[in-house]
């Protein structure tokens, strides 16, 4: 029984796991403000990332999570076609430092920009309790939050980005889970 207590204590202490943890979907409303270092070296806030009415996608990733090999390529298929559009900001909220994020980019061959969150301030503010959670922010409000990933949630993100940019949504999600999955 003691090892279970230790594991549960770790989950409670970190608040960011590679499992569902039984959380409920976060209530929608005003997006919490934050300040975080970007992977490109610039400091960012909610206001700086949504300036000019940009649609912001926050994709929460735990470094080393076992679901990353399955989830990251799917988020890549959805997000990368829109990353260079001036109407969209797609950011990976990453619970580690710049060197670890650069390893993540190489491992998964992604161009995502990161928000480095080793103290998990952004993760906690958005109540992203599991890796592979995602939020879409428009006009200062969380318009959608997913606690995991599935074909349905990835399609919704893609459709929101398509609407924001006027570009069609075309991503191969044939390998996406039908039911919501977590890190």
C-alpha positions in Angstrom: 0.0 0.0 0.0 2.9 2.4 0.7 4.0 2.6 -3.0 0.5 3.7 -3.9 0.7 6.5 -1.4 4.1 7.6 -2.9 2.7 7.6 -6.4 -0.4 9.5 -5.4 1.7 12.0 -3.5 3.8 12.6 -6.7 0.7 13.2 -8.8 -0.8 15.6 -6.2 2.5 17.5 -5.8 3.2 17.9 -9.6 -0.4 18.3 -10.8 0.7 17.3 -14.3 0.6 13.7 -15.2 0.8 11.3 -18.1 -2.7 10.0 -17.2 -6.2 11.2 -17.0 -6.3 11.4 -13.2 -10.1 11.6 -13.3 -10.3 15.3 -13.9 -13.3 17.1 -15.3 -13.1 19.4 -18.3 -12.3 22.9 -17.2 -15.1 25.4 -17.2 -14.8 27.9 -20.1 -14.4 31.5 -19.4 -11.8 34.2 -19.2 -8.3 32.9 -20.2 -5.8 33.2 -17.3 -3.0 35.7 -18.0 0.5 34.4 -17.8 4.1 35.2 -18.5 6.4 32.6 -19.9 9.7 32.4 -21.8 9.2 31.3 -25.4 11.5 28.7 -26.9 12.8 31.4 -29.2 14.0 33.4 -26.2 11.3 36.0 -26.1 9.0 36.5 -23.0 5.3 36.1 -23.8 2.0 36.9 -22.1 -1.5 36.0 -23.0 -1.9 39.5 -24.5 1.3 39.3 -26.6 0.2 36.0 -28.1 -3.3 37.0 -28.9 -2.5 40.6 -30.1 -4.5 41.6 -33.1 -7.2 39.1 -32.5 -5.0 36.0 -33.0 -6.5 32.6 -32.2 -4.2 30.9 -29.7 -3.8 27.2 -29.3 -2.1 25.9 -26.2 -1.0 22.3 -26.4 0.2 21.0 -23.1 3.0 18.4 -23.2 4.9 16.7 -20.4 8.5 16.0 -21.3 9.0 12.3 -21.7 5.3 11.3 -21.5 4.7 7.9 -23.0 1.8 9.3 -25.1 4.0 11.8 -26.9 4.9 9.4 -29.8 1.3 8.8 -30.5 -0.1 12.3 -29.9 2.6 14.7 -31.1 2.4 13.6 -34.8 -1.4 14.1 -34.7 -1.1 17.6 -33.2 1.6 18.3 -35.8 -0.7 17.3 -38.6 -3.4 19.7 -37.3 -1.3 22.6 -36.2 1.7 23.0 -38.5 -0.2 23.9 -41.6 -1.5 27.0 -39.7 1.6 28.0 -37.7 2.9 30.6 -40.1 -0.5 32.3 -40.5 -0.6 35.7 -38.9 -4.1 35.0 -37.5 -2.9 32.0 -35.4 -0.5 31.4 -32.6 0.1 27.7 -31.8 2.2 27.0 -28.8 3.4 23.9 -26.9 3.3 24.6 -23.2 6.3 22.4 -22.1 7.1 21.5 -18.5 10.9 21.7 -19.0 13.7 24.0 -20.1 14.9 25.1 -23.6 17.4 22.3 -24.1 14.7 19.7 -23.3 12.3 21.4 -25.7 14.9 21.4 -28.5 15.3 17.7 -27.9 11.5 17.3 -28.1 11.5 19.2 -31.4 14.2 17.0 -32.9 12.7 13.8 -31.6 9.3 14.5 -33.2 10.5 16.6 -36.2 8.2 19.5 -35.3 8.5 23.2 -35.8 6.2 24.1 -32.9 7.2 27.1 -30.8 7.2 26.5 -27.1 6.2 28.2 -23.9 8.8 26.9 -21.4 7.0 26.2 -18.2 9.4 24.3 -15.9 7.6 25.7 -12.8 4.3 24.7 -14.3 2.7 28.2 -13.7 0.8 28.2 -17.0 -0.1 24.5 -16.7 -1.6 25.2 -13.3 -3.4 28.3 -14.4 -5.1 26.5 -17.2 -5.8 23.4 -15.0 -4.1 21.1 -17.6 -3.8 18.1 -15.3 -2.6 15.7 -18.0 -0.2 15.8 -20.9 -1.9 16.1 -24.3 -4.5 18.6 -23.1 -5.3 21.6 -25.3 -7.0 24.9 -25.1 -8.2 27.4 -27.7 -8.2 31.1 -26.7 -10.0 33.7 -28.7 -10.7 37.3 -27.6 -9.3 36.6 -24.1 -11.7 33.7 -23.5 -11.1 29.9 -23.5 -13.5 28.9 -26.2 -12.7 25.2 -26.0 -10.6 23.0 -23.6 -9.9 19.3 -24.0 -8.3 17.2 -21.3 -6.9 14.8 -23.8 -6.8 14.1 -27.5 -9.0 12.2 -29.9 -10.1 12.3 -33.5 -13.0 14.5 -32.5 -10.9 17.0 -30.5 -8.2 17.2 -33.1 -10.8 17.8 -35.8 -12.4 20.6 -33.7 -9.0 22.3 -33.3 -8.4 22.0 -37.0 -11.9 23.4 -37.8 -11.3 26.4 -35.5 -8.0 27.1 -37.1 -9.5 26.8 -40.6 -12.2 29.2 -39.7 -9.7 31.7 -38.2 -7.5 31.6 -41.2 -9.9 30.9 -44.1 -7.7 27.9 -45.1 -9.2 24.5 -45.4 -8.6 21.9 -42.7 -6.9 18.8 -44.2 -5.2 16.5 -41.8 -4.9 12.7 -41.8 -6.3 11.7 -38.5 -6.8 8.0 -39.4 -4.5 7.0 -36.5 -6.2 9.2 -33.9 -8.0 7.5 -31.1 -11.8 7.6 -31.3 -12.2 8.0 -27.6 -10.3 10.7 -25.6 -6.8 9.6 -24.7 -4.4 11.1 -22.2 -0.7 11.1 -21.7 
